[in-house]
């Protein structure tokens, strides 16, 4: 049996294409959360409380993100989580 022609080997091309597609998927689904400062986080959390998306539990000193059931002790953590959660939720809705 003859050795395969090394010029016909496309395995490296496939790996490169797969890497590029994964990077594109991350770019599309990615949400920049680095820009959330304390003031922005508190403003977003206040809006979420007003919209009944977040429930403050004062005796436990936590904020509960109602759609996911996740509790946070920091407004900034909650704001970052909510942005990521919404991006994931929106991406799932687009994929349907």
One Martini backbone bead per residue (centre of mass of N, CA, C, O) as a GRO file, in nm:
protein
   96
    1UNK     BB    1   0.098   0.036   0.022
    2UNK     BB    2   0.070   0.359  -0.014
    3UNK     BB    3   0.157   0.650   0.080
    4UNK     BB    4   0.036   0.927   0.178
    5UNK     BB    5  -0.020   1.237   0.075
    6UNK     BB    6   0.077   1.525   0.240
    7UNK     BB    7  -0.106   1.723   0.059
    8UNK     BB    8  -0.390   1.571   0.149
    9UNK     BB    9  -0.369   1.674   0.434
   10UNK     BB   10  -0.651   1.823   0.640
   11UNK     BB   11  -0.634   1.827   0.957
   12UNK     BB   12  -0.527   2.116   1.011
   13UNK     BB   13  -0.765   2.264   0.882
   14UNK     BB   14  -0.982   2.161   1.071
   15UNK     BB   15  -0.865   2.272   1.335
   16UNK     BB   16  -0.865   2.568   1.247
   17UNK     BB   17  -1.167   2.593   1.189
   18UNK     BB   18  -1.267   2.513   1.470
   19UNK     BB   19  -1.127   2.743   1.621
   20UNK     BB   20  -1.269   2.975   1.470
   21UNK     BB   21  -1.563   2.895   1.541
   22UNK     BB   22  -1.533   2.913   1.848
   23UNK     BB   23  -1.452   3.211   1.854
   24UNK     BB   24  -1.713   3.317   1.726
   25UNK     BB   25  -1.907   3.209   1.940
   26UNK     BB   26  -1.785   3.373   2.175
   27UNK     BB   27  -1.832   3.653   2.052
   28UNK     BB   28  -2.141   3.634   2.031
   29UNK     BB   29  -2.192   3.536   2.342
   30UNK     BB   30  -2.044   3.762   2.456
   31UNK     BB   31  -2.009   3.954   2.764
   32UNK     BB   32  -1.940   4.261   2.894
   33UNK     BB   33  -1.849   4.291   3.254
   34UNK     BB   34  -1.611   4.501   3.316
   35UNK     BB   35  -1.813   4.773   3.321
   36UNK     BB   36  -1.900   4.710   3.621
   37UNK     BB   37  -1.987   4.913   3.858
   38UNK     BB   38  -2.135   5.000   4.143
   39UNK     BB   39  -2.343   5.198   4.026
   40UNK     BB   40  -2.445   5.015   3.798
   41UNK     BB   41  -2.526   4.777   3.974
   42UNK     BB   42  -2.733   4.925   4.155
   43UNK     BB   43  -2.914   5.017   3.925
   44UNK     BB   44  -2.982   4.738   3.811
   45UNK     BB   45  -3.096   4.617   4.073
   46UNK     BB   46  -3.321   4.821   4.112
   47UNK     BB   47  -3.462   4.749   3.845
   48UNK     BB   48  -3.504   4.444   3.918
   49UNK     BB   49  -3.677   4.493   4.165
   50UNK     BB   50  -3.902   4.655   4.019
   51UNK     BB   51  -3.940   4.392   3.809
   52UNK     BB   52  -3.932   4.119   3.980
   53UNK     BB   53  -3.633   3.965   3.953
   54UNK     BB   54  -3.555   4.070   4.242
   55UNK     BB   55  -3.503   3.957   4.587
   56UNK     BB   56  -3.485   4.091   4.890
   57UNK     BB   57  -3.314   3.949   5.186
   58UNK     BB   58  -3.260   4.097   5.480
   59UNK     BB   59  -3.201   3.868   5.695
   60UNK     BB   60  -2.965   3.748   5.483
   61UNK     BB   61  -2.829   3.955   5.293
   62UNK     BB   62  -2.979   3.906   5.003
   63UNK     BB   63  -3.001   3.836   4.651
   64UNK     BB   64  -3.263   3.713   4.442
   65UNK     BB   65  -3.268   3.539   4.143
   66UNK     BB   66  -3.559   3.425   4.034
   67UNK     BB   67  -3.516   3.269   3.759
   68UNK     BB   68  -3.266   3.093   3.902
   69UNK     BB   69  -3.233   3.100   4.236
   70UNK     BB   70  -2.999   3.294   4.296
   71UNK     BB   71  -2.770   3.401   4.546
   72UNK     BB   72  -2.659   3.729   4.670
   73UNK     BB   73  -2.414   3.961   4.844
   74UNK     BB   74  -2.382   4.121   4.561
   75UNK     BB   75  -2.453   4.351   4.322
   76UNK     BB   76  -2.224   4.291   4.123
   77UNK     BB   77  -2.264   3.988   4.096
   78UNK     BB   78  -2.555   4.006   3.999
   79UNK     BB   79  -2.510   4.181   3.747
   80UNK     BB   80  -2.318   3.989   3.603
   81UNK     BB   81  -2.502   3.745   3.604
   82UNK     BB   82  -2.746   3.869   3.456
   83UNK     BB   83  -2.602   3.932   3.192
   84UNK     BB   84  -2.521   3.638   3.135
   85UNK     BB   85  -2.803   3.515   3.154
   86UNK     BB   86  -2.930   3.682   2.927
   87UNK     BB   87  -2.738   3.594   2.703
   88UNK     BB   88  -2.806   3.293   2.725
   89UNK     BB   89  -3.111   3.322   2.686
   90UNK     BB   90  -3.095   3.462   2.407
   91UNK     BB   91  -2.934   3.237   2.263
   92UNK     BB   92  -3.147   3.016   2.303
   93UNK     BB   93  -3.379   3.163   2.151
   94UNK     BB   94  -3.226   3.179   1.874
   95UNK     BB   95  -3.182   2.854   1.846
   96UNK     BB   96  -3.500   2.770   1.809
   0.00000   0.00000   0.00000
